[in-house]
C-alpha cells in the first residue's frame, strides 16, 4: 500500500456516495493503488488543531512535534542554526 498526498484540513472526502469518516484530528492519506482516501489511525499520526501539535505514533502530543519512537535522518539543525 502506497501512502501519499495528505489531505487539507476541513475537506470532506467521499468514496462514491459515502463520506470517508475519521476521528477528529486524524489525517487522511491517498492510497495510489486503490485510488481512494483513507484515514490514518489515531495512534499513527494525529493533528491537534487547538494546540497546533502533531503527534507521530502518539495520540496525545505534548509539544509542537511529539514523536514516540526512533527518528532517523542525515542531520539535525537546532536553535536557528543555518548553513
C-alpha positions in Angstrom: 0.0 0.0 0.0 1.5 3.3 -1.0 0.7 6.3 1.2 0.9 9.7 -0.5 -0.8 13.1 -0.6 -2.2 14.1 2.9 -5.5 15.9 2.6 -6.1 19.5 3.6 -7.8 20.2 6.9 -11.5 20.7 6.8 -12.1 18.9 3.4 -14.9 16.4 3.3 -13.8 13.3 1.3 -16.2 10.9 -0.4 -15.8 7.5 -1.8 -18.7 7.2 -4.2 -21.7 8.5 -2.3 -20.2 7.6 1.1 -18.3 10.2 3.2 -14.9 8.9 4.5 -15.1 9.5 8.2 -12.1 9.8 10.6 -11.7 10.7 14.2 -11.2 14.4 15.0 -7.5 15.2 14.4 -6.8 12.2 12.2 -5.4 13.0 8.8 -6.4 11.4 5.5 -4.0 9.8 3.1 -4.3 8.9 -0.6 -3.8 5.3 -1.5 -2.5 5.3 -5.0 -3.1 1.6 -5.5 -6.8 1.8 -4.5 -7.3 5.4 -5.8 -9.1 6.4 -2.6 -8.6 8.4 0.6 -8.2 6.6 3.9 -7.9 8.0 7.5 -4.8 7.3 9.5 -5.1 5.5 12.7 -5.0 8.0 15.6 -2.1 6.1 17.1 -0.1 6.7 13.9 -0.5 10.3 13.0 -2.7 13.0 14.6 -3.1 16.8 14.4 -4.4 18.7 17.4 -5.7 22.0 15.8 -6.5 23.7 19.2 -2.9 23.3 20.5 -1.2 23.2 17.0 0.5 19.9 17.8 1.4 17.0 15.6 1.8 13.5 17.1 3.6 10.7 15.3 2.9 7.3 17.0 1.4 9.4 19.8 -2.3 10.4 20.0 -1.7 13.0 22.8 1.2 15.2 21.7 2.6 17.5 24.4 4.8 19.7 22.2 4.6 21.1 18.6 6.1 17.9 17.3 5.8 14.8 19.5 7.3 11.6 18.2 7.2 8.3 20.0 9.8 6.0 18.6 13.1 6.4 16.7 13.7 9.4 14.3 16.2 8.7 11.5 17.8 11.4 9.5 21.1 12.6 7.9 21.5 15.7 10.1 19.7 17.8 12.7 19.7 21.6 13.0 18.6 23.0 16.3 18.2 26.6 17.6 18.1 28.5 14.4 21.5 27.2 13.2 21.9 27.9 9.5 24.3 26.7 6.9 
